[in-house]
Amino acid sequence: MKKFYVGLLVLSFLCLLGFYVYGDDLYALNKPRVRTVSPSRFVGYDEIMLPHEALYRGTDGDFVFVLESEQGFSRTILTASRVEVQIISEDDGQGRVTLEPNSRIISVGRVIVLTDQYLEDGMRVVLYF
């Protein structure tokens, strides 16, 4: 009976060690991977410029996803949050779109431009480069 408890203790330790070593990989397996950009702003202008790929069109209006972060227990947790936008101009000849100023986009500073899965508001995501 003593061997059983020792074996169970060793197995538990190995499981904890495995989660410690491979925890980030396991966390990232089922999360959408995203790339981000910082919005461009020019001195003297209020508009925000983003790549056209960052813009989503829905039945209830145009929007972008911003990348918000919060500190978790052992890692930074990244969340995709939907932000409604107003378009000033569609294309400047270089694949960019000009938006009206939005305090949430400016304060967060990171806008999602590429993802490998469908995004919804509040989804947890991971960065890839």
C-alpha beads as a LAMMPS data file, in Angstrom:
LAMMPS data file: protein, C-alpha beads

129 atoms
128 bonds

1 atom types
1 bond types

-500.0 500.0 xlo xhi
-500.0 500.0 ylo yhi
-500.0 500.0 zlo zhi

Masses

1 110.0

Atoms # bond

1 1 1 0.000 0.000 0.000
2 1 1 2.915 2.302 0.739
3 1 1 4.278 1.758 -2.804
4 1 1 0.913 2.838 -4.212
5 1 1 1.033 6.201 -2.388
6 1 1 4.658 6.776 -3.362
7 1 1 3.814 5.979 -6.989
8 1 1 0.816 8.314 -6.851
9 1 1 2.985 11.075 -5.368
10 1 1 5.644 10.623 -8.075
11 1 1 2.980 10.627 -10.809
12 1 1 1.433 13.805 -9.394
13 1 1 4.841 15.483 -9.284
14 1 1 5.545 14.500 -12.896
15 1 1 2.164 15.893 -13.993
16 1 1 2.848 19.192 -12.238
17 1 1 6.299 19.359 -13.777
18 1 1 4.820 18.662 -17.219
19 1 1 2.246 21.430 -16.857
20 1 1 4.946 23.801 -15.665
21 1 1 7.219 23.046 -18.620
22 1 1 4.566 22.764 -21.350
23 1 1 1.831 24.971 -19.879
24 1 1 2.299 27.844 -22.333
25 1 1 2.159 25.474 -25.287
26 1 1 -0.992 23.828 -23.962
27 1 1 -2.605 27.228 -23.363
28 1 1 -1.847 28.371 -26.910
29 1 1 -3.173 25.238 -28.621
30 1 1 -6.811 26.282 -28.717
31 1 1 -6.456 30.066 -28.857
32 1 1 -6.543 32.159 -32.048
33 1 1 -3.107 33.480 -33.021
34 1 1 -3.023 37.164 -33.985
35 1 1 -0.694 39.831 -35.327
36 1 1 -1.028 43.451 -34.327
37 1 1 0.004 46.926 -35.452
38 1 1 0.096 50.270 -33.721
39 1 1 -2.246 52.872 -35.215
40 1 1 -0.541 55.746 -37.051
41 1 1 -1.224 59.302 -35.974
42 1 1 0.399 62.399 -37.379
43 1 1 1.168 65.609 -35.505
44 1 1 -1.567 68.176 -36.084
45 1 1 -4.136 65.607 -37.241
46 1 1 -6.672 63.717 -35.160
47 1 1 -7.290 60.850 -37.587
48 1 1 -6.048 57.309 -37.074
49 1 1 -4.586 55.316 -39.958
50 1 1 -4.654 51.513 -40.036
51 1 1 -4.025 48.833 -42.657
52 1 1 -7.190 47.917 -44.512
53 1 1 -6.881 44.328 -43.194
54 1 1 -7.675 45.549 -39.656
55 1 1 -11.169 46.721 -40.630
56 1 1 -14.185 44.418 -40.263
57 1 1 -17.611 45.122 -41.692
58 1 1 -20.717 43.886 -39.936
59 1 1 -24.445 44.416 -40.347
60 1 1 -24.335 46.817 -37.393
61 1 1 -21.367 48.868 -38.617
62 1 1 -17.626 48.878 -39.076
63 1 1 -15.272 47.784 -36.318
64 1 1 -11.737 46.718 -35.435
65 1 1 -10.386 44.412 -32.745
66 1 1 -7.952 45.852 -30.227
67 1 1 -5.612 43.745 -28.128
68 1 1 -6.092 44.289 -24.410
69 1 1 -3.892 42.678 -21.790
70 1 1 -4.152 41.854 -18.111
71 1 1 -1.749 40.100 -15.799
72 1 1 -2.745 36.566 -14.887
73 1 1 -1.195 34.257 -12.326
74 1 1 1.735 33.129 -14.445
75 1 1 1.387 34.991 -17.740
76 1 1 -0.124 38.002 -19.440
77 1 1 -3.635 37.234 -20.701
78 1 1 -4.446 38.816 -24.075
79 1 1 -8.034 39.510 -25.090
80 1 1 -9.505 40.671 -28.420
81 1 1 -12.050 43.459 -27.847
82 1 1 -14.361 44.832 -30.514
83 1 1 -14.336 48.613 -31.032
84 1 1 -16.814 50.391 -33.315
85 1 1 -15.177 52.886 -35.727
86 1 1 -16.202 55.636 -38.124
87 1 1 -14.436 55.665 -41.493
88 1 1 -13.191 58.954 -42.948
89 1 1 -11.603 57.582 -46.121
90 1 1 -11.398 54.044 -47.477
91 1 1 -8.095 53.849 -49.337
92 1 1 -5.170 56.174 -49.717
93 1 1 -3.533 54.143 -52.479
94 1 1 -1.313 52.288 -50.008
95 1 1 -3.854 49.904 -48.486
96 1 1 -4.680 52.043 -45.459
97 1 1 -7.945 53.263 -44.053
98 1 1 -8.397 56.542 -42.170
99 1 1 -10.634 56.524 -39.086
100 1 1 -12.052 59.163 -36.793
101 1 1 -10.210 59.443 -33.465
102 1 1 -11.196 56.808 -30.937
103 1 1 -9.892 57.045 -27.380
104 1 1 -10.023 53.282 -26.840
105 1 1 -7.859 52.527 -29.891
106 1 1 -5.402 55.241 -28.891
107 1 1 -5.179 54.139 -25.244
108 1 1 -4.730 50.422 -26.026
109 1 1 -2.321 51.098 -28.874
110 1 1 -2.480 47.661 -30.536
111 1 1 -4.940 46.720 -33.268
112 1 1 -5.318 43.169 -34.595
113 1 1 -4.658 42.910 -38.343
114 1 1 -4.287 39.177 -38.909
115 1 1 -5.743 36.083 -37.266
116 1 1 -5.920 32.375 -38.023
117 1 1 -9.453 31.918 -36.601
118 1 1 -12.760 33.730 -36.420
119 1 1 -12.702 36.343 -33.634
120 1 1 -15.458 37.371 -31.271
121 1 1 -15.522 40.120 -28.691
122 1 1 -13.790 39.018 -25.489
123 1 1 -11.930 36.021 -26.951
124 1 1 -8.570 35.091 -25.443
125 1 1 -5.796 35.172 -28.056
126 1 1 -2.023 34.638 -28.343
127 1 1 0.500 36.659 -30.350
128 1 1 2.590 35.223 -33.116
129 1 1 5.223 37.043 -35.121

Bonds

1 1 1 2
2 1 2 3
3 1 3 4
4 1 4 5
5 1 5 6
6 1 6 7
7 1 7 8
8 1 8 9
9 1 9 10
10 1 10 11
11 1 11 12
12 1 12 13
13 1 13 14
14 1 14 15
15 1 15 16
16 1 16 17
17 1 17 18
18 1 18 19
19 1 19 20
20 1 20 21
21 1 21 22
22 1 22 23
23 1 23 24
24 1 24 25
25 1 25 26
26 1 26 27
27 1 27 28
28 1 28 29
29 1 29 30
30 1 30 31
31 1 31 32
32 1 32 33
33 1 33 34
34 1 34 35
35 1 35 36
36 1 36 37
37 1 37 38
38 1 38 39
39 1 39 40
40 1 40 41
41 1 41 42
42 1 42 43
43 1 43 44
44 1 44 45
45 1 45 46
46 1 46 47
47 1 47 48
48 1 48 49
49 1 49 50
50 1 50 51
51 1 51 52
52 1 52 53
53 1 53 54
54 1 54 55
55 1 55 56
56 1 56 57
57 1 57 58
58 1 58 59
59 1 59 60
60 1 60 61
61 1 61 62
62 1 62 63
63 1 63 64
64 1 64 65
65 1 65 66
66 1 66 67
67 1 67 68
68 1 68 69
69 1 69 70
70 1 70 71
71 1 71 72
72 1 72 73
73 1 73 74
74 1 74 75
75 1 75 76
76 1 76 77
77 1 77 78
78 1 78 79
79 1 79 80
80 1 80 81
81 1 81 82
82 1 82 83
83 1 83 84
84 1 84 85
85 1 85 86
86 1 86 87
87 1 87 88
88 1 88 89
89 1 89 90
90 1 90 91
91 1 91 92
92 1 92 93
93 1 93 94
94 1 94 95
95 1 95 96
96 1 96 97
97 1 97 98
98 1 98 99
99 1 99 100
100 1 100 101
101 1 101 102
102 1 102 103
103 1 103 104
104 1 104 105
105 1 105 106
106 1 106 107
107 1 107 108
108 1 108 109
109 1 109 110
110 1 110 111
111 1 111 112
112 1 112 113
113 1 113 114
114 1 114 115
115 1 115 116
116 1 116 117
117 1 117 118
118 1 118 119
119 1 119 120
120 1 120 121
121 1 121 122
122 1 122 123
123 1 123 124
124 1 124 125
125 1 125 126
126 1 126 127
127 1 127 128
128 1 128 129
